[in-house]
Amino acid sequence: MDKLLIEGGVRLQGEVAMSGAKNAALPILCAALLTRDPVTFTNVPQLNDIATLLKLIGQMGVKVERDGDAVTLDASGLDNPVAPYELVKTMRASILVLGPLVARCGEARVSLPGGCAIGARPVDQHIKGLQAMGAEVSVEHGYVHAVATRLKGARLFTDMVTVTGTENLMMAACLADGDTVIENAAREPEVADLAHCLIAMGADISGVGTDMIRIRGVERLHGATHRVMPDRIETGTYLCAIAATGGDGRLTGTSASYLEAVIDKLTDAGCRIDTEPDAIRLRAPARLKAVNLRTAPYPAFPTDMQAQFMALNAVADGTAVIRETIFENRFMHAVELQRLGADIGIDGNTAVVQGVASLQGATVMATDLRASASLVIAGLVAEGETVIERIYHLDRGYERLEEKLARLGAHARRIH
């Protein structure tokens, strides 16, 4: 099992390009199931989760072609609307095939998903929405089994803001008979990117970017070409790494427009940030200031950036209070950061971080994708060597991590 060895204490500086967004690419790839025509997506990152999803839809009878960051999918031969446990168990996003398969094939069998162990992320909102659209849905032997001759438009209200739930129901509604309204819809940029892709395929969608999305069902969707948006979480992670090391770096192929809450906090921490239409430059002070934060659905501070800011606050002046409101089990990285010398206290969904003068290298273990990123940031700052174990979590969400860090001057290498 691979490990990551980091020699800390190096100030990051230079320029590096960001990849396409994993959390946008996954639902967009699933959208190809809605049409018999070939669709091409560009700026698709090369990540383990992407490879898993392509393998998953490939075994359904979809023809998959990959050339660099471009992926072409031809679902004209789709004949096996089943997502087996063996492929679903490592990735929760696999549930995103459910809506498209029911809409296109009239039936789907999708294993209950796995993924990061960061708390309950139930699929009941997906099931409730499909039932409201006329599908017969049952959960049996660990699989969600849904059947519908043709879905019917309906007014859907999700009990909680759910990104994958919004995406699944939006895709299903595209081929439904009549109009569908999704209330309390997720507003994340990745949801909007999926909507723009579906519109390019012929879907009739309005209210994109708001908490009420309207979809008028059509008879069929057609082929299209769509470029996946930049990865705002990867961007935020590298900004935190540059900031924590007191660096000066420029990230290209990305946009600050998706990251306002994160950039506000980095500015509060004392960083100078200059934005361009497709690039962000961050210049860090000699010593950061601690910043309080509270996670909440977009456009508030993203839960996927909470761990990175905990690492940043660990070496900042002052005390920071971090409140996690999305997932109830998302402070597992705190114990590993403590092994590096961080002063962190946990009380329920609140963490209190007292900045320390320095961290010391040690061996730590990644527990989930974003926790892994926090350990990388801490390792870059720590004195001596840090070894991060179980970095398969990192490979799920960060493309060519060691290479990109090296471009910024970091001393990081993979141990096989």
C-alpha positions in Angstrom: 0.0 0.0 0.0 1.5 3.4 -1.0 2.6 6.0 1.4 3.5 9.7 1.0 6.8 10.9 2.4 7.0 14.7 3.0 10.1 16.6 4.1 8.6 19.7 5.7 9.7 23.2 6.2 9.8 24.3 2.6 8.0 27.5 1.5 5.8 26.8 -1.4 6.1 29.1 -4.4 5.6 29.0 -8.2 2.7 28.1 -10.4 0.6 25.0 -11.0 -2.5 24.1 -13.0 -5.7 22.8 -11.3 -7.7 19.9 -12.6 -11.3 19.4 -13.4 -13.7 18.9 -10.5 -14.2 15.4 -9.4 -17.5 16.2 -7.8 -18.8 17.7 -11.1 -17.3 15.0 -13.4 -18.9 12.1 -11.6 -22.6 13.2 -12.1 -21.8 14.5 -15.6 -20.4 11.1 -16.6 -23.6 9.5 -15.3 -25.7 11.9 -17.5 -24.4 10.0 -20.6 -26.7 7.2 -19.5 -29.7 9.4 -20.5 -29.0 9.3 -24.3 -28.3 6.9 -27.1 -26.0 9.4 -28.7 -22.2 9.7 -28.0 -21.3 12.5 -25.5 -17.8 13.9 -25.0 -16.5 15.5 -21.8 -13.3 17.4 -21.4 -11.2 18.5 -18.4 -12.1 15.1 -16.7 -9.5 14.4 -14.0 -7.6 11.1 -13.8 -8.6 9.9 -10.4 -9.5 6.5 -8.8 -13.1 7.5 -8.4 -13.4 8.5 -12.0 -11.8 5.2 -13.1 -14.2 3.3 -10.8 -17.3 5.0 -12.3 -16.1 4.4 -15.9 -15.6 0.8 -15.1 -19.1 0.7 -13.5 -20.9 2.2 -16.5 -18.7 0.2 -18.9 -20.1 -3.1 -17.4 -23.6 -1.8 -18.1 -22.8 -1.9 -21.8 -21.6 1.6 -22.3 -18.7 2.1 -24.7 -15.9 4.1 -22.9 -13.1 5.9 -24.7 -10.5 8.0 -22.8 -7.9 10.3 -24.4 -6.0 12.4 -21.8 -8.6 14.6 -20.1 -11.3 13.8 -22.6 -13.8 11.0 -22.2 -16.3 9.9 -24.8 -19.2 7.7 -23.7 -21.6 5.9 -26.1 -24.6 4.4 -24.1 -26.5 3.2 -27.2 -25.7 -0.4 -26.1 -26.8 0.0 -22.5 -28.3 -3.4 -21.6 -27.4 -4.1 -17.9 -28.8 -1.4 -15.6 -27.1 -2.9 -12.5 -24.5 -1.3 -10.3 -22.9 -4.2 -8.3 -21.6 -3.9 -4.8 -18.0 -4.8 -5.9 -17.8 -1.5 -7.8 -20.0 0.6 -5.6 -18.5 -0.1 -2.2 -15.6 2.3 -2.5 -17.5 5.3 -3.8 -20.8 6.9 -2.7 -21.2 8.8 -5.9 -22.2 5.5 -7.6 -25.7 6.2 -6.4 -25.8 8.8 -9.2 -26.5 6.1 -11.8 -29.9 5.4 -10.2 -31.9 8.3 -11.6 -30.6 8.1 -15.1 -31.1 4.3 -15.4 -34.7 4.4 -14.2 -35.4 7.3 -16.6 -33.8 5.7 -19.6 -34.3 1.9 -19.0 -37.4 1.9 -16.7 -35.5 -0.2 -14.2 -32.3 0.0 -12.1 -30.6 -2.2 -9.4 -28.0 -0.2 -7.5 -26.0 -1.4 -4.5 -26.2 0.8 -1.4 -23.0 2.9 -1.6 -19.8 3.0 0.4 -17.1 5.7 0.4 -15.5 7.9 3.1 -16.4 7.1 6.7 -17.3 10.6 7.6 -20.9 10.1 8.8 -24.3 9.2 7.6 -25.2 10.2 4.0 -28.5 8.4 3.5 -30.0 7.8 0.1 -33.6 8.1 1.4 -34.0 11.5 -0.3 -33.2 9.9 -3.7 -35.7 7.1 -3.1 -38.4 9.5 -1.8 -38.1 11.7 -4.9 -38.2 8.8 -7.4 -41.3 7.4 -5.6 -43.0 10.8 -5.9 -42.3 10.6 -9.6 -44.1 7.3 -9.8 -41.3 4.7 -9.5 -41.8 1.6 -7.4 -38.7 1.4 -5.2 -37.6 -1.2 -2.7 -34.4 -2.0 -0.8 -33.6 -5.6 -0.8 -30.4 -7.6 -0.2 -28.4 -4.4 0.0 -29.7 -3.1 -3.3 -32.0 -0.3 -4.3 -34.4 -1.7 -6.9 -36.4 0.9 -8.8 -39.0 0.3 -11.6 -41.0 2.8 -13.7 -42.6 2.5 -17.1 -42.0 6.3 -17.4 -41.4 8.7 -14.6 -44.0 11.4 -14.1 -43.2 15.1 -13.3 -43.8 16.0 -9.7 -43.1 18.6 -7.0 -40.2 17.4 -4.9 -39.1 18.7 -1.6 -36.0 17.3 0.0 -36.0 17.2 3.8 -32.3 18.2 3.8 -30.0 19.9 1.3 -28.5 17.0 -0.6 -26.1 17.5 -3.6 -26.2 14.0 -5.0 -30.0 13.8 -4.3 -30.6 17.0 -6.3 -28.4 15.7 -9.1 -30.0 12.3 -9.3 -33.6 13.7 -9.3 -32.7 16.4 -11.8 -31.3 13.8 -14.2 -34.3 11.5 -13.7 -36.7 14.4 -14.4 -35.1 15.3 -17.7 -36.9 12.3 -19.4 -40.0 12.3 -17.2 -43.5 13.0 -18.5 -44.4 16.6 -17.4 -42.8 19.2 -15.2 -40.8 18.6 -12.1 -39.9 21.1 -9.4 -37.1 20.4 -6.9 -37.5 22.6 -3.8 -34.7 23.0 -1.2 -32.3 22.0 -4.1 -28.6 22.1 -3.5 -27.0 25.3 -5.0 -23.4 24.0 -5.3 -21.5 25.0 -8.5 -21.2 21.3 -9.3 -25.0 21.0 -9.5 -25.1 23.9 -11.8 -22.3 22.4 -14.0 -24.4 19.2 -14.4 -27.4 21.3 -15.3 -25.5 23.2 -18.0 -24.3 19.8 -19.4 -27.9 18.5 -19.4 -29.1 21.7 -21.1 -26.4 21.2 -23.8 -27.9 17.6 -24.3 -31.4 19.1 -24.9 -32.8 19.2 -21.4 -35.3 22.0 -20.4 -34.0 23.2 -17.0 -34.5 26.6 -15.3 -33.6 27.9 -11.8 -30.0 26.7 -12.0 -28.0 28.0 -9.0 -31.1 28.6 -6.9 -32.9 26.4 -4.3 -35.8 25.8 -6.7 -35.0 23.9 -9.9 -37.6 23.4 -12.6 -37.3 20.6 -15.2 -39.7 20.1 -18.1 -39.4 16.6 -19.3 -38.5 15.8 -22.9 -38.8 12.7 -25.1 -35.1 12.3 -25.6 -31.7 13.9 -25.0 -29.0 14.1 -27.7 -25.2 14.0 -27.8 -23.1 17.0 -26.7 -19.7 18.2 -25.7 -19.1 19.7 -22.3 -16.1 20.9 -20.4 -16.0 20.1 -16.7 -15.6 23.0 -14.3 -12.4 23.5 -12.3 -12.1 21.7 -9.0 -12.8 24.3 -6.3 -11.8 21.9 -3.4 -8.5 21.1 -5.0 -7.9 24.8 -5.5 -8.8 25.6 -1.9 -6.5 22.8 -0.7 -3.5 24.2 -2.6 -4.3 27.7 -1.4 -4.2 26.5 2.2 -0.9 24.7 1.6 0.7 27.8 0.1 -0.7 29.9 3.0 0.4 27.5 5.8 4.0 27.4 4.5 4.2 31.2 4.2 4.4 30.9 0.4 3.6 32.7 -2.8 1.9 30.7 -5.5 -0.3 31.1 -8.5 -3.0 28.5 -9.4 -4.1 28.4 -13.1 -7.1 26.9 -14.8 -9.4 27.7 -11.9 -11.7 30.5 -10.7 -12.3 32.4 -7.5 -16.0 32.7 -8.3 -16.7 29.3 -6.8 -14.6 30.0 -3.7 -15.8 33.2 -2.1 -16.2 31.8 1.4 -12.8 30.2 1.4 -11.0 33.2 0.0 -12.7 35.4 2.6 -11.3 33.2 5.3 -7.8 33.2 3.8 -7.9 37.0 3.6 -9.0 37.1 7.3 -6.0 34.9 8.0 -3.7 37.6 6.6 -3.2 36.4 3.0 -3.1 38.7 0.0 -5.1 37.2 -2.8 -5.2 38.5 -6.4 -7.8 37.0 -8.8 -7.9 36.7 -12.6 -10.6 35.2 -14.8 -8.9 31.8 -14.8 -6.2 32.1 -12.1 -5.6 32.9 -8.4 -2.4 34.1 -6.7 -1.9 33.9 -3.0 0.8 35.6 -1.0 1.0 34.5 2.7 2.2 36.6 5.7 5.1 35.4 7.8 2.6 34.1 10.4 -1.1 33.4 9.8 -3.9 34.6 12.0 -6.4 32.0 13.4 -9.9 32.1 11.7 -13.2 30.8 13.1 -15.4 28.9 10.7 -18.7 27.1 10.4 -19.5 24.7 7.6 -22.9 24.9 5.8 -24.3 24.2 2.4 -23.1 26.4 -0.5 -22.6 29.3 -0.7 -21.4 29.1 2.9 -18.1 27.6 3.9 -17.7 24.1 2.4 -17.4 21.0 4.7 -14.8 19.7 2.2 -12.5 22.5 3.2 -12.9 22.2 7.0 -10.0 19.7 7.5 -7.6 21.9 5.5 -8.4 24.9 7.6 -7.9 22.9 10.8 -4.3 22.2 9.6 -3.8 25.9 8.7 -5.1 27.1 12.1 -2.8 24.6 13.9 0.1 26.9 13.0 -1.6 30.3 13.1 -1.5 32.9 15.9 -4.4 32.7 18.2 -7.3 30.3 18.8 -9.9 29.2 16.2 -13.3 27.6 16.8 -14.5 25.3 14.0 -18.1 24.1 13.9 -19.0 21.2 11.6 -22.7 21.1 10.7 -22.8 18.8 7.7 -21.3 15.5 8.8 -21.3 14.2 12.4 -18.0 12.2 12.1 -15.7 14.6 10.3 -13.1 15.4 12.9 -11.2 12.1 12.6 -8.1 14.0 11.2 -7.8 15.9 14.5 -6.2 12.9 16.3 -3.7 12.5 13.5 -2.9 16.3 13.5 -2.3 16.0 17.3 0.4 13.4 16.5 2.2 16.1 14.6 2.0 18.4 17.6 -1.3 20.3 16.9 -3.2 21.6 20.0 -6.8 20.6 19.2 -9.8 20.0 21.5 -13.0 18.3 20.3 -16.4 18.7 21.9 -19.2 17.2 19.7 -19.3 19.1 16.4 -17.0 21.8 17.6 -13.2 21.9 17.5 -11.0 24.4 19.3 -7.6 24.9 17.7 -4.8 26.7 19.6 -2.0 27.7 17.2 1.4 26.3 18.1 4.9 27.6 17.1 5.7 24.6 15.0 4.7 21.0 14.2 7.0 18.0 14.2 7.1 15.3 11.6 5.6 11.8 12.4 3.8 8.9 10.9 0.1 9.5 10.5 -2.8 7.7 8.8 -5.4 9.1 6.4 -9.0 8.4 7.4 -10.8 10.0 4.5 -10.2 12.1 1.4 -10.2 15.6 2.8 -8.6 14.4 6.1 -5.7 13.2 3.9 -5.3 16.7 2.5 -5.1 18.2 6.0 -2.3 15.9 6.8 -0.4 16.8 3.6 -0.7 20.5 4.6 0.5 19.8 8.1 3.4 17.7 6.8 4.5 20.5 4.5 4.8 22.8 7.6 6.2 20.3 10.1 9.9 20.0 11.0 11.5 16.8 9.7 9.8 13.9 7.8 6.1 13.1 7.8 4.8 9.8 6.5 1.2 9.6 5.5 -0.2 6.1 5.3 -3.3 4.9 3.4 -3.0 7.6 0.7 -5.4 5.7 -1.6 -7.9 8.2 -0.1 -5.8 11.1 -1.7 -5.8 9.3 -5.0 -9.6 9.4 -5.0 -9.6 13.2 -5.2 -6.3 14.8 -6.0 -4.8 14.3 -9.5 -0.9 13.9 -9.6 -0.5 15.3 -6.1 3.2 14.8 -5.7 3.9 16.3 -9.2 1.9 19.4 -8.5 3.4 19.9 -5.0 6.9 19.5 -6.6 6.0 22.3 -9.1 5.6 24.5 -6.0 8.9 23.4 -4.6 7.7 20.9 -2.0 9.7 17.8 -1.1 7.1 15.0 -1.4 7.4 11.6 -2.9 5.4 8.4 -3.0 6.7 5.3 -1.3 5.4 2.1 -3.0 
